[in-house]
Amino acid sequence: MELGGDLRTVAEFYRRIRSGRLVVLGRAGSGKSILTIRFVLDLLAAPAPVTHRVPVIFSLGSWDPTAITLRDWLIDRLLRDHPHLIQRVPSGSTLAAALVDADLILPVLDGFDEIAEGLRSDALAALNDTSMPLVLTSRRGEFAEAVEAAGSPLVWAASVELVDLTPGDLTDYLPRTSRPVSAPGSTRGRNGNVWDLVLEALRTQDTRASRNLAAVLSTPLMVILARTLYSEAPVTDPEELLDTTRFPTEHSLEEHLLAGFVPTVYRRRAAARTAAGHPRRRPDRDAELVRHWLGYLAHHLARLDEVDQQDLAWWRIGDSLRRSTRVITAALTCALCTTLAVWFVGGVIHLLGGRIAIGLGKVVLEGALMGPIAGVAFGSVYWLLTRFGTTAFEPTHVRLRLPGARTARTRIGRSPMRTFAARFGTLLLGGFVVGVGCACTLTLERVLFNGIPLTSGSVIEGTLINMLAFGLIFGSAAGVVFGFMAVLEAPLDIASAATPIGLLSSNRATVGRQVLVLVPALTLAIALGGGLLVDLLRHVLGPLNWSLLTDGVFFGAVTGLAGAFSYAFAFTAWGQWVILSRFWLPLTGRLPWDTVAFLDDAYRRGVLRQTGAVYQFRHSRLQHHLGDSFRKRHTGYAPATFAASTPMPGAESGSAPGSGSDQRTV
């Protein structure tokens, strides 16, 4: 096969590969990710379908081949970025699994080199265990090391390599990106171009400075950074890149270009207009603060799961905080929800008066006591979930279909009875813990109001009976209500999670509907179910007091409000986003208060990119630079070790050891 060409012909070239397996190698910043995007768009736009498979780009850095198979990982990524694929087909599998199993997905696996170093040989072996067509991109050095460690290349695969840019390429490109006038203080005439002297030096390469700059500008990433700094900024001059006093090495030039990118794209600009003609709100942000916020996010990705991650998921930003901080924050949030619920319900009952009137002092005391105890109970459940691993805080892939809504009847999981049983068992334990906390609150109230000694035998016996009774009442009510909610679930709309903001909005709407269902459902379940359970327990424990008006209404309404809002804020992905990323992190200065607008603005300025439901930094080199700079300015943060951003000498030349693949240049 003739493997030469350029990015415009990659789809046509792929058509000629009988195995459908292609490896694309290149240096850091050589344009591998851009090639995958161009490849997918060209493949989809072809008049005659190149393949019956739908090409989908997957960022490979998060795959652990020792923990999950390639098939299951692909399915998980599809479900994350396309939640509507959670619908079930007649065989019982999800649409995502059905698409993968039917060979209707062409995986475009971007960033093999971003897999943890010790896992690359296992990843290559896993890829060789399947014959599925795929496209794989990687830096050459890291791929060569994996081939040598695994003892085999990617079998049945053709391989191409992206070559370096030449001074001729730069001469054709850079002058078309810049203003045709001289920068202040420049020695060029009025009709010159800001790049003229630099391009002349690159053509001759008769000085060390020009040779260093030619080596740096041999990748598209560095050219884009240089264009941003010097073609788009009004008062900068690229001649300074030839100053060997400031930039004696290639590394110093690269660091300068990386460091100048964020301040340049965040310089003050006039607001663009929307399609309706109104000025688009684009807040002017201080570049130094932006660099601090972006650096914190880059540092968070470096420490996430103790590996270097690229996916910036809004629901995992809060994981940058210590577990103890998250547990305390969740406990305080639940305590506040419970206290406010007690005061609200008690205040309403106090104002209504009549047979169920409650003293205002008693209401205040109950709220002050019940809130902290409920916070401890909820905090304990939260700690257990975070300690032993859970997907409870992942974005939901479903929405609630309230009665009367016109939605298609689609399956999203197991049978309703199995789903009900699974949720009932889980929530029974959590509700029981909260019921035990409520019993302790009542005991403290009796001790403080009536002056009964805490060590009294009647107090201890009553507390134990209340623990059992309230534990069963609250646990069974929570299990029944949350199990019933499974009946109301339906898949998300196809377009609802096409972007990170779209997924956030759909989750906010889902949580809102869950609260609307939980408040009345928990209230009725405890008010009515509590009476039934008390009647049953009387036969075992003896006389028990439970009044539908005083006990059922009060505890039901309080638990409905407190339980629903505690669940919404402490045990959902959206709630964690609110209390940690929208409140705690901005309060401590690590993120701005308008976090959503900040992330979207960074995407529109080209600092971040969107990959399905997550953001990523424009390039891993930029991410690592921002993270390193953040740690240098904040020495209290632990250092992170990254894979080398530039290959060792000689690593990018020659054939991959033992590759056995066709190697040509594009």
Buried (B, 14 or more C-beta within 10 A) or exposed (E): EEBEBEBEEBBEBBBEBEEBBBBBBBBBBBBBBBBBBBBBEBBEEEEEEBBEBEBBBBBBBBBBBEEBEBBEBBBBBBBBBBBBBBBBEEEEBBBBBBBBEEEEBBBBBBBBBBBBBEBBBBBBBBBBEBEBBBBBBBBBBBBBBBBBBBEBBBBBBBBBBBBBBEBEBBBEBBBEBBEEBBBEEBEBEEEBBBBBBBBEBBBEBEEEBBBBBBBBBBBBBBBBBBBBBBBBBEEBBBBEBBEEEEBEEBEBBBBBBBBBBBBBBBEEEEEEEEEEEEEEEBEEBEBEEBBBBBBBBBBBBBBBEEBBBBBBBBBBBBBBBEEEBBBBBBBBBBBBBBBBBBBBBBBEBBEEEEEBEBEEEEBBBBBEBBBBBBBBBBBBBBBBBBEEEEEBBBBBBBBBBEEEEEEEEBBBBBEBEEBBBBBBEBBBBBBBBBBBBBBBBBBBBBBEEEEBEEEEEEBEEBBEBBBBBBBBBBBBBBBBBBBBBBEBBBBBBEEBBBBBBBBBBBBBBBBEBBBEBBBBBBBBBBBEBBBEBBEEBEEEBEEBEBEEEBBBBBBBBBBBBBBBBBBBBBBBBBBBBBBBBBBBBBEEEBBBEBBBBBBBBBBEBEBBBBBBBBBBBBBBBBBBBBBBBBBEEEEEBEEBEEBEBBBEEEBBEEBBEBBBBEBBEB
